[in-house]
Amino acid sequence: MTVNMTKGQAINLEKQGGGSLTSVRMGLGWQAAPRRGLFGSRTREIDLDASAVLFADKQPVDVVFFRHLVSDDGSVRHTGDNLVGGVGQGGDDEAILVDLQRVPVHIDAIVFTVNSFTGQTFQEVQNAFCRIVDETNGQELARYTLDGGGNYTAQIMAKVHRAGSGWQMTALGNAANGRTFQDLMPAIFPVL
């Protein structure tokens, strides 16, 4: 059963029947919002990019994004850049896989962001979401619908962080502006 998350809500990353998850997928989907024009409505392709920034004691130590698809330790992997999006109806346009058992012990948080590399705002996006899936069986565990319609180019989507002997996910949905994860660092630090 999927948990529909709200901003600020946290859930433990556990299997349905109990026990810790070993591998998860953070999926992102979106569609271009139709724009009204003189000759009816039309859509413009939207290039959103998902990134995962790995932190150790509140310091960035690695990042996974469209130009660096695998973390240095191999525990986090981006499946590739989607330049137009469009699935946005449940399937993932971009995904980042996290092998929780392989994440080094000094990594205590992974922050997931989404940004418009081309600088388009979220006013031009609809049906945007992030979701976490148990990669071992494909079961969706949690979904967070991203607020759309804003005059910003990025969102700090979610944080996966250590909680005791397991992991927890917190839905963030904080609006930000920037074309790359580097531009978003000032907006990421407060959520750590």
Buried (B, 14 or more C-beta within 10 A) or exposed (E): EEBEBEEEBEBEBBBEEEEEBBBBBBBBBBBBBEEEEEEEEEBEEBBBBBBBBBBBEEEBBBBBBBEEBEBEBEBBBBBEBBEBBBBBEEEBBBBBBBBBEEBBEEBBBBBBBBBBBBEBBBEBBBBBBBBBBBBEEEEBBBBBBBBBEBEBBBBBBBBBBBBEEEBBBBBBBBBBBBBBBEBBBEBBEEBB
